[in-house]
Amino acid sequence: MKRPMIPFTRASRERVPFGSSAIEIAVGRRQGDGQMPNREFSKPTEAVRTVRQARVYHPEPVSADAVNELLQVARWTGSSRNTQPWHFIVIDDGEQLRRISELRTPINWVAGAPLGIALVLDGANPSSEGYDEGRVTERILIAANMLGLGGGVAFYGDEAQQAEGKRILGIPSEKLARSVVIIGRPVTIKDPRPNRSQPGRKPLSEIVSHNRMGVTR
C-alpha cells in the first residue's frame, strides 16, 4: 500500500496539522531566492518538521499514558557510549512550575503549563552530556507533537539561577540541571512575549553545499 504523502510548496505561510488542530506556521523567510522544487514529505517527516516551541497551553492535565510514552522515548534515546547520563523529574505540581517560572522573566510562561519534565545530567562529562541533553530534549518534543501535544524548552538561566532551580527540585549541586521541557496542548505557537519576531526558515540554497562548502549543484 502506497504511503500517503503530504505536499509541500514554498509559500509565505501554509496550514499544517498540529495534533488534532491546524496551526498556521511560517515556512519561508526570503522572497525571490532559494526556490525549492515541488516535493513531498511523508507523514513521519512532517511530524518532525512541524515541531515548534509553544509557550501558551490549555490547562487540562497531560494523561498518564502520554507521560509514560514520553518517558519511554526519553529512556530509549541514544547517548554517548550509552552512558545514559540522565534522570527525569516529572513536574505536575502547579506551585513547583510557578517557582521555576520565577527564576527569570523570559520563562514566566512556564507557570501556565500543565506539565514539565526537568532534565538532570550526571555532570561527570559536561561536553558529551550537553550533546546528549539536546538529543533527548528533541526526542521528547517530537514525541509530544506526534501524540497531538506540544512542548517548549525553558532554561533556568545563569549559574546562580541554575543553582536555585536545583534547590527547588531537590537536585544535588554536583549534577548538571539547566532546563525543563514543558508539555501540554498548545493554544498557539506564537511567542506571547513582547517584541519577539516570528521568523521562518532559511531556504536550502543558503544552508546546503555539496562535497565542499560553498559548492552547489
N, C-alpha and C positions, 0 to 999 in steps of 0.2 A: 504494500500500500504506500502510495507516494505521500511523503511527509508534507503537511500544509506549510506554505511559505507566506511570510509577511512582506509585502512590497515596501521598498524604501525609495523615496525620492528626495533629492536635495531641495529643500524649501526653507523658508524662514521659520515656519512652525509646522508641526504635524501633530496629529492625535495618535497617542499610543496607549495600549492597555496598561493600567497600573492596578494590579489586583482585580477587583470587581468593577472598577470605575475607570473612565478615561481621563487622563490628566494631560493638559497641553504642555509640551516642553519645547524648549528651543533646540534646534538641531543644526542650525547654520549661523555663522557669525559674520562672514565676509561676503560681500556681493561681487559677482563678476569674476572670481577666480576659484581655482580648486574644484572645478566642476567634477562631480563623480558620475561615472556611468550608471545607468539604471541597473539595479541589482536587487537581490532579495536576501532577507535574513530569515533563518529558521527561528521557530518559536523559542528554543533554548537560548540562542544567541541574543534574541530580542529581550529576553528576560534579564540577561546580563547587561545589555547596552542601556536599558532604561532605568537602571538603579540610580537614584538621586538622593541627595541629602534632604531629609524632611525635618522640620522644626516645630510644626504645629500638628497636634494629634487629637483625635477624638478620645473621650475619656474612658471608654469601655476597656476593661482589662484584656490582656492577651491570654488566650486559652492555655491551659496547662499542656495540652498536646502540642500546640505550636511552640511553646517554650522548650519542651523536650526535644522537638525536631531541631530547633536552632542549636541547642547544646550538643546534640549528636553531630551536627555538621561541624561545629567548632571542635569537638573532640577528635574528629577524623581529619582535620586539616593537617597537611604536611608541615614539618618543622625541620630546622637544621639538624642533621644527624639523628632525626627522630627523637630529639630530647624532650619534646612536648613540654616546654618550659612555662606552662600557664596554669592558672586557676581562674575560675569564672564565678563572680558573685552576682547572683540574680537579685535585683533590687525592685521589689514591687510595693515597698512602703513609701507612700507619698511624702512623708516627713524626711526620709533619707534622700529622696530625689530633690526635695526642696533645699536641703542643706548642701548637696552637691551643686545645685544651680547657683548658689550664692558664693561659690569660690571666685567667680569673676563675672562681670556683667555680660559678656558675649554668650555665655551659656545659660542665661536665666530662663531660656525656653525649656530647659530640662524639667523644671517644676511642673509643667503641664502635661508631661508624658506619663503613660501608664506603667512603663517597664524600662529598666536599664540592665545591661549586662556589663559589669565592670571587669576589665581585663587586668589580671595580676600576673606579672612575669617574675621568674626566679631572681633575676638581677645578677646572675653569675657571668653572663656574657652579653652586655647591653647591645653590642653591634649586631650580632646574629639575632638576638631576641627582638630587636627593633624591626627586623625584616619579618620575623615570624608574627609579630604583632599586626603588621599590615596585612599579612596573608589571612589570618584568622578573622580580622575585622571585616575584610571584604567578603569573605565567605559567608559570614553572618548576615551582612547586608543583602547579598544576592539571595540567600535562602529566604529572608524575610519578604523580599519582593515576590519570589515565586509562591509564597504562601498567601499572597494577597495583602501583605502588610507593607510597612515601610520602615526606614530606620535613619538614624543620623549619628554622627560621632561628636562627642563633646570632650575636649581636652581640658584638664584641670588647670593648666597654666604653668607658671614658673616653679622653681624648686620648692619655694615656701607653700605655694598653693597645692602642689602635689603632696607635700607632707601633710597638709590639712585634710586633703582627700583621703589619704591613708588613715589618718586618725578617725575620721568619720566612719569609715568602712572597716575599721579594725585590722588593717593590713600592717604587718611588721615593717619596720622602717627600712630594712635591707632589701625589701622587694622593690621591683620596678612597677609602678602603677601610675598611669598618667591619663587614662581615657576611659570613657564608658560609652558603650554602644546602646543607643536609645531605640526602642522598638514600640510600634503601635500602628494604628490605622491612621494615615495622614489625612488631614483636612486639605492640605495643599503642599506643594513642594516649593512654593515661592518663599524666599527668605523674608520673614517679617521684620527683621531688624532694619533700622533706617539707613539710607544711603548705601544699600547693598545692590550691586548690579546683578543681572540675570544673563550672563553670557552663554553663548552656545559653545561650539567646539571648533577648533581649527580644522580646516579641510585636510584631507590626507596629503595633498600636494605640498603642504607646509611641513609635515612631520615625518614623511617616509622617504628614504633613499634606498637604492639597490646596490648591494655589494660594497660600495664606498659611500661615505657621507657626501651628500650633495649631488649624487648621480641619480638621475631619473630615467625612467624607461620611455 
